[in-house]
Amino acid sequence: MMNLLTLAQDSGNGAGAIFVLVELAILAFFIVTFWKLFGKAGQPGWYALIPIFNVYILLKIVGRPWWWLILFMIPIVGFIIAIVVTVDLAKSFGKGIGFAIGMILLGFIFYPILAFGSAEYQGPVAA
């Protein structure tokens, strides 16, 4: 009779492959979401594909200066800056603080609502 340890060892490669596929699906989902968000804000959607530059564009969309990109790289400060930018993003699309909290805590639900819903870009709120 097979015990759980043997079963886990035998299915390790298959489970790893499934994990990678799920991760790729999540990545593709967020790329499409940010592509749509950038498009709604008047930026080319393919900018979402370029690492670091996409954060610069996000800062531009919410009206924050380019040098905030450097702040993102400082461990604790980056976390706080990410929260501020998320709140600014929600406000830039006409949403309130409650929606921004949803974006922070349940981003996989609220970012697609912002991207594919009826929210319209109202301009950078931090400018």
DSSP file (Angstrom, degrees, kcal/mol; ACC not computed):
  #  RESIDUE AA STRUCTURE BP1 BP2  ACC     N-H-->O    O-->H-N    N-H-->O    O-->H-N    TCO  KAPPA ALPHA  PHI   PSI    X-CA   Y-CA   Z-CA
    1    1 A M              0   0    0      0, 0.0     2,-0.3     0, 0.0     0, 0.0   0.000 360.0 360.0 360.0 134.2    0.0    0.0    0.0
    2    2 A M        -     0   0    0      4,-0.0     2,-0.2     2,-0.0     0, 0.0  -0.589 360.0-148.8 -79.8 131.8    1.3    3.4   -1.0
    3    3 A N     >  -     0   0    0     -2,-0.3     4,-2.0     1,-0.1     5,-0.2  -0.500  29.4-102.5 -93.2 173.1    1.7    5.9    1.7
    4    4 A L  H  > S+     0   0    0      1,-0.2     4,-2.6     2,-0.2     5,-0.2   0.839 118.2  57.0 -65.1 -34.5    1.3    9.7    1.3
    5    5 A L  H  > S+     0   0    0      2,-0.2     4,-2.2     1,-0.2    -1,-0.2   0.927 109.0  45.6 -63.9 -44.4    5.1   10.4    1.2
    6    6 A T  H  > S+     0   0    0      1,-0.2     4,-2.4     2,-0.2    -1,-0.2   0.900 113.0  50.9 -64.9 -40.5    5.6    8.0   -1.7
    7    7 A L  H  X S+     0   0    0     -4,-2.0     4,-1.9     1,-0.2    -2,-0.2   0.901 110.5  49.0 -63.4 -41.2    2.7    9.4   -3.5
    8    8 A A  H  < S+     0   0    0     -4,-2.6     4,-0.3     1,-0.2    -1,-0.2   0.883 111.9  49.0 -66.3 -38.4    4.0   13.0   -3.0
    9    9 A Q  H >< S+     0   0    0     -4,-2.2     3,-0.8     1,-0.2     4,-0.3   0.895 111.7  48.9 -68.6 -39.1    7.4   12.0   -4.3
   10   10 A D  H 3< S+     0   0    0     -4,-2.4     3,-0.3     1,-0.2     4,-0.3   0.844 116.0  42.1 -69.3 -33.8    6.0   10.2   -7.3
   11   11 A S  T 3X S+     0   0    0     -4,-1.9     4,-2.7     1,-0.2     5,-0.2   0.314  83.6 105.1 -97.5  10.2    3.8   13.2   -8.3
   12   12 A G  H <> S+     0   0    0     -3,-0.8     4,-2.1    -4,-0.3    -1,-0.2   0.895  80.8  46.1 -57.9 -45.3    6.4   15.9   -7.6
   13   13 A N  H  > S+     0   0    0     -3,-0.3     4,-2.1    -4,-0.3    -1,-0.2   0.901 114.1  47.8 -68.1 -40.1    7.2   16.6  -11.2
   14   14 A G  H  > S+     0   0    0     -4,-0.3     4,-2.3     2,-0.2    -2,-0.2   0.904 112.0  49.6 -66.4 -41.0    3.6   16.7  -12.3
   15   15 A A  H  X S+     0   0    0     -4,-2.7     4,-2.4     1,-0.2    -1,-0.2   0.887 110.3  51.7 -65.6 -38.0    2.7   19.0   -9.4
   16   16 A G  H  X S+     0   0    0     -4,-2.1     4,-2.3    -5,-0.2    -2,-0.2   0.900 109.6  49.3 -64.1 -40.9    5.6   21.3  -10.3
   17   17 A A  H  X S+     0   0    0     -4,-2.1     4,-2.2     2,-0.2    -2,-0.2   0.900 111.4  48.9 -65.7 -40.7    4.5   21.5  -13.9
   18   18 A I  H  X S+     0   0    0     -4,-2.3     4,-2.4     2,-0.2    -2,-0.2   0.909 109.9  52.5 -64.3 -41.6    0.9   22.3  -12.8
   19   19 A F  H  X S+     0   0    0     -4,-2.4     4,-2.5     1,-0.2    -2,-0.2   0.915 109.5  48.7 -59.7 -44.5    2.2   25.0  -10.4
   20   20 A V  H  X S+     0   0    0     -4,-2.3     4,-2.5     1,-0.2    -1,-0.2   0.906 111.0  50.3 -63.6 -42.0    4.2   26.6  -13.3
   21   21 A L  H  X S+     0   0    0     -4,-2.2     4,-2.1     2,-0.2    -2,-0.2   0.896 110.9  48.7 -63.6 -40.3    1.2   26.5  -15.6
   22   22 A V  H  X S+     0   0    0     -4,-2.4     4,-2.3     2,-0.2    -2,-0.2   0.922 111.3  50.3 -65.0 -43.5   -1.0   28.2  -12.9
   23   23 A E  H  X S+     0   0    0     -4,-2.5     4,-2.5     1,-0.2    -2,-0.2   0.908 110.8  49.0 -60.7 -42.9    1.7   30.8  -12.3
   24   24 A L  H  X S+     0   0    0     -4,-2.5     4,-2.5     2,-0.2    -1,-0.2   0.874 109.8  51.8 -65.1 -37.3    1.9   31.5  -16.0
   25   25 A A  H  X S+     0   0    0     -4,-2.1     4,-2.2     2,-0.2    -2,-0.2   0.906 110.9  47.5 -65.6 -41.6   -1.8   31.8  -16.3
   26   26 A I  H  X S+     0   0    0     -4,-2.3     4,-2.2     2,-0.2    -2,-0.2   0.917 112.2  50.2 -64.5 -43.7   -1.9   34.3  -13.4
   27   27 A L  H  X S+     0   0    0     -4,-2.5     4,-2.2     1,-0.2    -2,-0.2   0.927 111.2  48.1 -60.1 -46.5    0.9   36.3  -15.0
   28   28 A A  H  X S+     0   0    0     -4,-2.5     4,-2.4     1,-0.2    -1,-0.2   0.895 109.6  54.0 -62.1 -40.3   -0.9   36.4  -18.3
   29   29 A F  H  X S+     0   0    0     -4,-2.2     4,-2.1     1,-0.2    -1,-0.2   0.917 111.1  44.5 -60.5 -45.1   -4.1   37.5  -16.6
   30   30 A F  H  X S+     0   0    0     -4,-2.2     4,-2.6     2,-0.2     5,-0.2   0.828 110.2  55.0 -72.8 -31.0   -2.3   40.4  -14.9
   31   31 A I  H  X S+     0   0    0     -4,-2.2     4,-2.4     2,-0.2    -2,-0.2   0.938 110.9  45.4 -63.3 -45.4   -0.5   41.4  -18.1
   32   32 A V  H  X S+     0   0    0     -4,-2.4     4,-2.1     2,-0.2    -2,-0.2   0.897 112.9  51.9 -63.7 -40.1   -3.9   41.6  -19.9
   33   33 A T  H  X S+     0   0    0     -4,-2.1     4,-2.2     1,-0.2    -2,-0.2   0.940 113.7  41.7 -62.4 -48.5   -5.4   43.6  -16.9
   34   34 A F  H  X S+     0   0    0     -4,-2.6     4,-2.8     2,-0.2     5,-0.2   0.841 110.3  58.3 -71.5 -31.3   -2.6   46.1  -16.9
   35   35 A W  H  X S+     0   0    0     -4,-2.4     4,-2.0    -5,-0.2    -1,-0.2   0.938 110.2  44.2 -57.6 -46.6   -2.6   46.4  -20.7
   36   36 A K  H  X S+     0   0    0     -4,-2.1     4,-2.4     2,-0.2    -2,-0.2   0.895 112.5  51.7 -66.8 -41.6   -6.3   47.3  -20.5
   37   37 A L  H  X S+     0   0    0     -4,-2.2     4,-1.5     2,-0.2    -2,-0.2   0.927 110.4  48.4 -61.3 -45.3   -5.7   49.8  -17.6
   38   38 A F  H  <>S+     0   0    0     -4,-2.8     5,-2.8     1,-0.2    -1,-0.2   0.905 110.9  51.5 -61.7 -41.1   -2.9   51.5  -19.5
   39   39 A G  H ><5S+     0   0    0     -4,-2.0     3,-1.5     1,-0.2    -1,-0.2   0.901 107.2  52.1 -62.7 -41.6   -5.1   51.7  -22.6
   40   40 A K  H 3<5S+     0   0    0     -4,-2.4    81,-0.4     1,-0.3    -1,-0.2   0.815 108.0  53.2 -63.0 -29.8   -7.9   53.3  -20.6
   41   41 A A  T 3<5S-     0   0    0     -4,-1.5    -1,-0.3    -5,-0.2    -2,-0.2   0.347 123.9-102.8 -89.7   6.5   -5.4   55.9  -19.3
   42   42 A G  T < 5S+     0   0    0     -3,-1.5    -3,-0.2     1,-0.3    -2,-0.1   0.639  84.2 119.6  85.3  14.2   -4.3   56.9  -22.8
   43   43 A Q  S   <S-     0   0    0     -5,-2.8    -1,-0.3    -6,-0.2     2,-0.2  -0.808  76.3 -92.1-107.3 151.6   -1.0   55.0  -22.7
   44   44 A P    >   -     0   0    0      0, 0.0     3,-1.6     0, 0.0     4,-0.2  -0.439  32.6-137.2 -61.1 131.9   -0.1   52.2  -25.1
   45   45 A G  G >  S+     0   0    0      1,-0.3     3,-2.0     2,-0.2     4,-0.2   0.811  97.3  68.7 -62.3 -31.9   -1.1   48.9  -23.6
   46   46 A W  G >  S+     0   0    0      1,-0.3     3,-1.8     2,-0.2     4,-0.3   0.646  78.9  80.7 -67.7 -11.4    2.1   47.1  -24.5
   47   47 A Y  G X  S+     0   0    0     -3,-1.6     3,-1.3     1,-0.3    -1,-0.3   0.772  78.5  71.5 -61.0 -23.5    4.0   49.3  -22.1
   48   48 A A  G <  S+     0   0    0     -3,-2.0    -1,-0.3     1,-0.2    -2,-0.2   0.686  89.9  60.9 -64.7 -17.5    2.7   46.8  -19.4
   49   49 A L  G <  S+     0   0    0     -3,-1.8    -1,-0.2    -4,-0.2    -2,-0.2   0.649  84.6  86.2 -84.2 -16.0    5.1   44.3  -20.8
   50   50 A I  S <> S-     0   0    0     -3,-1.3     4,-2.3    -4,-0.3     5,-0.2  -0.772  79.7-128.7 -96.0 112.2    8.3   46.2  -20.1
   51   51 A P  T  4 S+     0   0    0      0, 0.0     2,-2.7     0, 0.0    -2,-0.1  -0.223  86.6   2.0 -59.0 147.6    9.7   45.7  -16.6
   52   52 A I  T  > S+     0   0    0      1,-0.2     4,-1.9    17,-0.0     3,-0.3  -0.245 123.8  70.1  68.7 -47.9   10.4   48.9  -14.5
   53   53 A F  H  > S+     0   0    0     -2,-2.7     4,-2.4     1,-0.2    -1,-0.2   0.866  92.8  57.9 -62.2 -34.8    9.2   51.1  -17.4
   54   54 A N  H  X S+     0   0    0     -4,-2.3     4,-2.1     1,-0.2    -1,-0.2   0.852 105.1  50.0 -65.3 -32.5    5.7   49.8  -16.6
   55   55 A V  H  > S+     0   0    0     -3,-0.3     4,-2.5    -5,-0.2    -1,-0.2   0.892 108.5  52.8 -70.3 -38.9    6.0   51.2  -13.1
   56   56 A Y  H  X S+     0   0    0     -4,-1.9     4,-2.1     2,-0.2    -2,-0.2   0.920 110.5  47.4 -59.2 -44.4    7.2   54.5  -14.5
   57   57 A I  H  X S+     0   0    0     -4,-2.4     4,-2.5     2,-0.2    -2,-0.2   0.893 109.5  53.3 -64.9 -40.0    4.1   54.6  -16.7
   58   58 A L  H  X S+     0   0    0     -4,-2.1     4,-1.9     2,-0.2    -2,-0.2   0.911 109.1  49.1 -61.0 -41.9    1.9   53.8  -13.7
   59   59 A L  H  X>S+     0   0    0     -4,-2.5     5,-2.5     1,-0.2     4,-1.1   0.886 110.8  50.8 -63.1 -38.8    3.5   56.7  -11.8
   60   60 A K  H  <5S+     0   0    0     -4,-2.1    -2,-0.2     3,-0.2     3,-0.2   0.890 107.6  53.5 -64.6 -40.3    2.8   58.9  -14.8
   61   61 A I  H  <5S+     0   0    0     -4,-2.5    -2,-0.2     1,-0.2    -1,-0.2   0.892 114.2  40.5 -62.8 -40.9   -0.8   57.8  -14.9
   62   62 A V  H  <5S-     0   0    0     -4,-1.9    64,-2.1    62,-0.2    63,-0.3   0.580 116.6-112.4 -87.8  -8.9   -1.4   58.7  -11.2
   63   63 A G  T  <5 +     0   0    0     -4,-1.1    -3,-0.2     1,-0.3    -4,-0.1   0.677  66.5 140.6  90.9  18.9    0.6   61.9  -11.4
   64   64 A R      < -     0   0    0     -5,-2.5    -1,-0.3    -6,-0.2    -2,-0.1  -0.648  57.2 -97.2 -92.3 152.7    3.6   61.0   -9.3
   65   65 A P    >   -     0   0    0      0, 0.0     3,-1.6     0, 0.0     4,-0.2  -0.271  29.3-115.3 -69.1 156.4    7.2   62.1  -10.2
   66   66 A W  T >  S+     0   0    0      1,-0.3     3,-2.1     2,-0.2     4,-0.3   0.804 109.1  69.4 -61.0 -32.0    9.5   59.7  -11.9
   67   67 A W  T >> S+     0   0    0      1,-0.3     3,-1.1     2,-0.2     4,-0.9   0.613  77.9  79.5 -69.8  -9.3   11.9   59.5   -9.0
   68   68 A W  H <> S+     0   0    0     -3,-1.6     4,-1.6     1,-0.2    -1,-0.3   0.735  78.5  73.5 -64.2 -20.0    9.3   57.6   -7.0
   69   69 A L  H <4 S+     0   0    0     -3,-2.1     4,-0.5     1,-0.2    -1,-0.2   0.873  93.9  51.1 -58.6 -37.4   10.6   54.7   -9.0
   70   70 A I  H X4 S+     0   0    0     -3,-1.1     3,-1.3    -4,-0.3     4,-0.3   0.881 104.2  57.1 -67.1 -38.7   13.7   54.8   -6.9
   71   71 A L  H >< S+     0   0    0     -4,-0.9     3,-1.4     1,-0.3    -1,-0.2   0.827  96.0  64.9 -63.1 -30.8   11.6   54.7   -3.7
   72   72 A F  T 3< S+     0   0    0     -4,-1.6    -1,-0.3     1,-0.2    -2,-0.2   0.779  96.6  57.9 -60.0 -26.0   10.0   51.5   -4.9
   73   73 A M  T <  S+     0   0    0     -3,-1.3    -1,-0.2    -4,-0.5    -2,-0.2   0.560  83.1  91.6 -86.1  -8.6   13.4   49.8   -4.6
   74   74 A I  S <> S-     0   0    0     -3,-1.4     4,-3.8    -4,-0.3     5,-0.3  -0.792  82.6-128.6 -88.4 123.4   13.8   50.6   -0.9
   75   75 A P  H  > S+     0   0    0      0, 0.0     4,-1.0     0, 0.0    -1,-0.1   0.833  95.3  19.3 -45.8 -65.5   12.3   47.7    1.1
   76   76 A I  H  > S+     0   0    0      1,-0.2     4,-1.6     2,-0.2     3,-0.2   0.894 126.5  53.0 -77.4 -38.5    9.9   49.2    3.6
   77   77 A V  H  > S+     0   0    0      1,-0.2     4,-2.8     2,-0.2     5,-0.2   0.892 104.1  57.8 -61.8 -40.0    9.5   52.5    1.8
   78   78 A G  H  X S+     0   0    0     -4,-3.8     4,-2.2     1,-0.2    -1,-0.2   0.859 103.5  52.8 -59.0 -37.4    8.6   50.6   -1.4
   79   79 A F  H  X S+     0   0    0     -4,-1.0     4,-1.5    -5,-0.3    -1,-0.2   0.918 111.9  44.9 -64.5 -44.3    5.7   48.9    0.3
   80   80 A I  H  X S+     0   0    0     -4,-1.6     4,-2.2     2,-0.2    -2,-0.2   0.903 112.6  51.2 -67.2 -41.7    4.3   52.2    1.5
   81   81 A I  H  X S+     0   0    0     -4,-2.8     4,-2.8     1,-0.2     5,-0.2   0.890 106.7  55.0 -62.5 -39.6    4.8   53.8   -1.9
   82   82 A A  H  X S+     0   0    0     -4,-2.2     4,-2.0    -5,-0.2    -1,-0.2   0.885 108.4  48.5 -61.7 -38.4    3.0   50.9   -3.5
   83   83 A I  H  X S+     0   0    0     -4,-1.5     4,-2.3     2,-0.2    -2,-0.2   0.924 112.0  48.6 -66.5 -44.3    0.0   51.5   -1.2
   84   84 A V  H  X S+     0   0    0     -4,-2.2     4,-2.5     1,-0.2    -2,-0.2   0.915 112.4  48.4 -62.0 -43.5    0.0   55.3   -2.0
   85   85 A V  H  X S+     0   0    0     -4,-2.8     4,-2.5     2,-0.2    -1,-0.2   0.871 109.8  52.7 -66.2 -36.6    0.2   54.6   -5.8
   86   86 A T  H  X S+     0   0    0     -4,-2.0     4,-2.2    -5,-0.2    -1,-0.2   0.917 110.2  47.2 -64.7 -43.1   -2.6   52.1   -5.5
   87   87 A V  H  X S+     0   0    0     -4,-2.3     4,-2.3     1,-0.2    -2,-0.2   0.923 113.0  49.5 -63.0 -43.5   -4.9   54.6   -3.8
   88   88 A D  H  X S+     0   0    0     -4,-2.5     4,-2.3     1,-0.2    37,-0.3   0.881 108.8  53.2 -62.3 -38.1   -3.9   57.2   -6.4
   89   89 A L  H  X S+     0   0    0     -4,-2.5     4,-1.0     2,-0.2    -1,-0.2   0.924 109.0  48.5 -63.7 -44.4   -4.7   54.8   -9.2
   90   90 A A  H ><>S+     0   0    0     -4,-2.2     5,-2.9     1,-0.2     3,-0.7   0.927 113.7  46.7 -60.3 -44.5   -8.2   54.1   -7.7
   91   91 A K  H ><5S+     0   0    0     -4,-2.3     3,-1.7     1,-0.2    -1,-0.2   0.841 105.0  60.6 -67.9 -32.8   -8.8   57.9   -7.4
   92   92 A S  H 3<5S+     0   0    0     -4,-2.3    30,-3.6     1,-0.3    31,-0.5   0.756 107.5  46.3 -65.4 -23.3   -7.5   58.5  -11.0
   93   93 A F  T <<5S-     0   0    0     -4,-1.0    27,-0.4    -3,-0.7    -1,-0.3   0.159 126.6-100.4-103.9  17.1  -10.3   56.2  -12.2
   94   94 A G  T < 5S+     0   0    0     -3,-1.7     2,-0.2     1,-0.3    -3,-0.2   0.666  80.1 131.3  78.9  16.9  -13.0   57.9  -10.0
   95   95 A K      < -     0   0    0     -5,-2.9    -1,-0.3    -6,-0.2    -2,-0.1  -0.656  48.4-126.3-101.1 159.7  -13.0   55.3   -7.3
   96   96 A G     >  -     0   0    0     -2,-0.2     4,-1.8     1,-0.0     3,-0.1  -0.178  34.6 -85.6 -95.6-171.9  -12.8   55.9   -3.6
   97   97 A I  H  > S+     0   0    0      1,-0.2     4,-2.4     2,-0.2     5,-0.2   0.818 123.2  60.2 -67.1 -32.3  -10.7   54.8   -0.7
   98   98 A G  H  > S+     0   0    0      2,-0.2     4,-1.8     1,-0.2    -1,-0.2   0.912 106.7  46.0 -62.1 -42.5  -12.9   51.7   -0.1
   99   99 A F  H  > S+     0   0    0      2,-0.2     4,-2.2     1,-0.2    -1,-0.2   0.885 110.6  54.4 -66.1 -38.6  -12.2   50.5   -3.7
  100  100 A A  H  X S+     0   0    0     -4,-1.8     4,-2.0     2,-0.2    -2,-0.2   0.892 106.2  51.2 -63.1 -39.8   -8.4   51.2   -3.1
  101  101 A I  H  X S+     0   0    0     -4,-2.4     4,-2.7     1,-0.2     5,-0.3   0.903 108.9  51.9 -63.5 -40.1   -8.4   49.1    0.0
  102  102 A G  H  X S+     0   0    0     -4,-1.8     4,-3.1     1,-0.2     8,-0.4   0.900 107.9  51.8 -60.8 -40.3  -10.0   46.3   -2.1
  103  103 A M  H  < S+     0   0    0     -4,-2.2     4,-0.2     1,-0.2    -2,-0.2   0.870 112.7  46.1 -63.7 -36.2   -7.3   46.7   -4.6
  104  104 A I  H  < S+     0   0    0     -4,-2.0     3,-0.4     2,-0.2    -2,-0.2   0.926 124.2  30.5 -72.0 -45.3   -4.6   46.4   -1.9
  105  105 A L  H  < S+     0   0    0     -4,-2.7    -2,-0.2     1,-0.2    -3,-0.2   0.834 136.7  22.2 -86.7 -33.8   -6.2   43.4   -0.2
  106  106 A L  S >X S+     0   0    0     -4,-3.1     4,-2.4    -5,-0.3     3,-1.9  -0.438  70.0 155.3-131.9  57.7   -7.9   41.6   -3.1
  107  107 A G  H 3>  +     0   0    0     -3,-0.4     4,-2.2     1,-0.3    -1,-0.1   0.814  68.5  64.5 -57.8 -35.1   -6.0   42.9   -6.1
  108  108 A F  H 34 S+     0   0    0      1,-0.2    -1,-0.3     2,-0.2    -5,-0.1   0.668 114.7  33.1 -66.4 -14.8   -6.8   39.8   -8.2
  109  109 A I  H <> S+     0   0    0     -3,-1.9     4,-1.3    -7,-0.2    -2,-0.2   0.802 122.2  42.7-101.5 -46.5  -10.5   40.8   -8.0
  110  110 A F  H  X S+     0   0    0     -4,-2.4     4,-2.3    -8,-0.4    -3,-0.2   0.828 106.7  57.8 -79.6 -33.2  -10.4   44.6   -7.9
  111  111 A Y  H  X S+     0   0    0     -4,-2.2     4,-2.6    -5,-0.2    -1,-0.2   0.942 109.4  46.1 -62.6 -45.9   -7.7   45.4  -10.6
  112  112 A P  H  > S+     0   0    0      0, 0.0     4,-3.2     0, 0.0     5,-0.3   0.869 110.2  54.5 -63.8 -33.5   -9.7   43.5  -13.3
  113  113 A I  H  X S+     0   0    0     -4,-1.3     4,-1.5     1,-0.2     6,-0.4   0.925 111.9  44.7 -62.3 -42.2  -12.9   45.3  -12.1
  114  114 A L  H  < S+     0   0    0     -4,-2.3    -1,-0.2     2,-0.2    -3,-0.2   0.907 118.8  42.7 -66.2 -41.7  -11.1   48.6  -12.6
  115  115 A A  H  < S+     0   0    0     -4,-2.6    -2,-0.2    -5,-0.2    -1,-0.2   0.916 127.4  26.6 -73.3 -44.7   -9.6   47.5  -16.0
  116  116 A F  H  < S+     0   0    0     -4,-3.2    -3,-0.2    -5,-0.2    -1,-0.2   0.494 107.3  85.1-102.3  -5.2  -12.7   45.8  -17.6
  117  117 A G  S  < S-     0   0    0     -4,-1.5    -3,-0.1    -5,-0.3    -4,-0.0   0.020  96.7 -87.2 -83.8-165.2  -15.5   47.7  -15.8
  118  118 A S  S    S+     0   0    0      2,-0.1    -4,-0.1    -5,-0.0    -3,-0.1   0.430  80.0 126.8 -88.2   0.6  -17.1   51.0  -16.6
  119  119 A A        -     0   0    0     -6,-0.4     2,-0.4    -5,-0.1   -25,-0.1  -0.349  46.5-152.4 -62.1 136.1  -14.6   53.1  -14.7
  120  120 A E        -     0   0    0    -27,-0.4     2,-0.3    -2,-0.0   -79,-0.1  -0.879  21.4-106.1-113.4 144.6  -13.1   55.9  -16.8
  121  121 A Y        -     0   0    0    -81,-0.4   -28,-0.2    -2,-0.4   -29,-0.1  -0.509  31.8-176.3 -68.0 128.0   -9.8   57.5  -16.4
  122  122 A Q        -     0   0    0    -30,-3.6   -29,-0.1     1,-0.4    -1,-0.1   0.316  48.5 -90.8-110.8   6.0  -10.2   61.0  -15.0
  123  123 A G        -     0   0    0    -31,-0.5    -1,-0.4   -62,-0.1     2,-0.3  -0.244  62.3 -41.9 104.9 165.1   -6.6   62.2  -15.0
  124  124 A P        -     0   0    0      0, 0.0     3,-0.3     0, 0.0   -62,-0.2  -0.479  45.2-164.1 -68.5 127.0   -3.8   62.0  -12.6
  125  125 A V  S    S+     0   0    0    -37,-0.3   -62,-0.2    -2,-0.3   -63,-0.1   0.729  84.3  56.5 -84.0 -22.3   -5.0   62.9   -9.1
  126  126 A A              0   0    0    -64,-2.1    -1,-0.2     1,-0.2   -63,-0.2   0.527 360.0 360.0 -88.3  -5.0   -1.5   63.5   -7.6
  127  127 A A              0   0    0     -3,-0.3    -1,-0.2   -65,-0.2    -2,-0.1   0.488 360.0 360.0 -76.8 360.0   -0.6   66.2  -10.1
